[in-house]
Amino acid sequence: MEPSASPLFWQVAKKQLGALGLLLLLLVLVTLALFINDRQQEWNLRTEQATHRLELAFQMIDRDLERVRSDVRFVSQQGTIRDFNPDDKQSRLDVETEFNNFLRSQQTFQQIRLLDLSGQEKIRVDWHGMLPEVVPLDALQNKSDRNYVRESLRIRAGEVFVSEFDLNQERGKIERPLTPVIRFATAVSDGTGEKKYLLIVNYLGAPLLNELKSTSIPGKVFLVRGDGQYLLGPESSDAWGWLLEHSNSFDRQFPNAWSQKDKQLGNCFRTSEGAFAFQQIKLNRLADSAADSDDQPKQIQQQDLIDSIGNTLFVTSFFRPDDVFKNSRRLLNRLLILFAIASIPLFFLTRFWASASAKRSHQNHLIQVSERKQRELSGRLLRIQEEERKAISREIHDQLGQQATAINLDVKLAAQSATSDIMREQLERAINDSRQLLETLHDFATRVRPVELDDLGLCDAIESHLQDFHGRTGIEYKFTCKTNEVRLPSNVSENVFRLVQESLNNVSKHSKATRVEVSIGTSRDMPQKQLILQVSDDGAGTQDTLENKLASSSLHNNGLPDRLGVLGMRERVDLLGGEFSWNSLPNIGTKVDVTIPIHESLIRD
């Protein structure tokens, strides 16, 4: 069998484990607090960045659409356009010149057209990046089948309709390279206010999309239709899925975020897909008409009719899951490294502390065991001493006393039969000497072990001793004893008697007192019964404390009690688990207070 580990080793291990665990827990809490605080700050930063990005994007779109709306309304109000006559070559030339100048000055439009109310193009000028180009009459198309034309025919003079953001198509096919456009349409009326034509301008959306992508704020910005299709997505190939017939869309790539967008509109929120913020844009709401306020309810009704999924856009701020708390994760990694580094010295420090603490505890335990054994030995010695005193007292009283009594009787008999006066006188002296011997033996036996202590009890023994004390010293006394309800064990009675005996001995030797009071009683207001002993005198007293006297090497001088006697009193009280105090004041006297606990099992029913 392997030898068991040392108890001291396990004590050290437990102490180290507890201390190290507490310190590591504290480090974990500090690390966690720093990480959570930094994480919250980073989330607040991401929220601010997302909000700022959405505001910038909204302002860009609002700015561009408002500018285009103003330009379209301005062009539609030009006299050459209001007075256009398709059969007049000069009138056509004037309008074409007006359109050329407009495209050349702006350079942000893909084309400008004038359509009659049947959807037939009357004049069209295209912009190819260098110079405007007038489309010949035979190349003009009928656009009546286009949705934006049908919706534009419903607006009144002065109103501006904004189509959905999509790709330009020519003769039913998507133009290549892809040309993102937004179509602005307004009615052109003659002098009488009758609507005659539609002015439609194709605004180039590529610069706007590039401007949205070019923001320097961290993260990405998407532009999404109301049905979840990308206009501006993570990759250029993700856009225009409903036109190019591919399945890449926001609602499929980020379904959780898409399902929460309406509840979280304007707020930054997180899902397992990343961090998102949405801002809704109504194109026709932004492109307000110039109708009078009296016509506003009717205009709003018309806008509600022409509103569609394509006219509802969502500007979306996006952070990838790895980017949301990127800085916090870096801090956490650094904190974990510091935690690991700090754990090494903590291990050795707690090991040193636990070892020192365990050794101190072990030494204290050994001291306590030694003190307990010493007290047990002292108690055993005191018990042996009392037994010896009892035996000596009994021996003196029974044997020596009987022998002295027998000698006294024999001498008395001899005196009665003596014939000469001289012999009778000598025998009388022998009788007196034997009587004195008997009294001395009786007194000595009483001091060694009072017979009353065994026969009558503690109170009567002390009463008898006080009477003898008064007879020897002439010091008056007062004695009260109230222990009738408690059965005192023999060791308590013996030690209390010795305490009273030693106290009276100090009074007679040092105090110069004229009166002494002794009281014995029991307490009733404590959880455990206690015997209370008080011995006080009216002697000279002293100013020194008991501790100073016990530290002195000659406490018996200058009216002070005997050092060994006081130490013996305190030792007796300590062995009984009680408390001892010695108080003395000059010209007032000295008082000894002793309390000794009495076990409940010793109390009489």
Secondary structure, 3 states (H helix, E strand, C coil): CCCCCCHHHHHHHHHHHHHHHHHHHHHHHHHHHHHHHHHHHHHHHHHHHHHHHHHHHHHHHHHHHHHHHHHHHHHHCCHHHHCCCCCCHHHHHHHHHHHHHHHHHHCCEEEEEEEECCCEEEEEEEECCCCEEECCHHHCCECCCCHHHHHHCCCCECCEEECCCEECEECCEECCCCCEEEEEEEEEECCCCCEEEEEEEEEECHHHHHHHHCCCCCCEEEEEECCCCEEECCCHHHCCHHHHCCCCCHHHHCHHHHHHCCCCCCCEEEECCEEEEEEEEEHHHHCCCCCCHHHHHHHHHHHHHHCCHHHEEEEEEEECHHHHCHHHHHHHHHHHHHHHHHHHHHHHHHHHHHHHHHHHHHHHHHHHHHHHHHHHHHHHHHHHHHHHHHHHHHHHHHHHHHHHHHHHHHHHHHHHCCCCHHHHHHHHHHHHHHHHHHHHHHHHHHHHCCHHHHHCCHHHHHHHHHHHHHHHHCCEEEEEECCCCECCCHHHHHHHHHHHHHHHHHHHHHHCCCEEEEEEEECCCCCCCEEEEEEEECCCCCCCCHHHHHHCCCCCCCCCCCHHHHHHHHHHHHHCCCEEEEEEECCCEEEEEEEEECCHHHECC
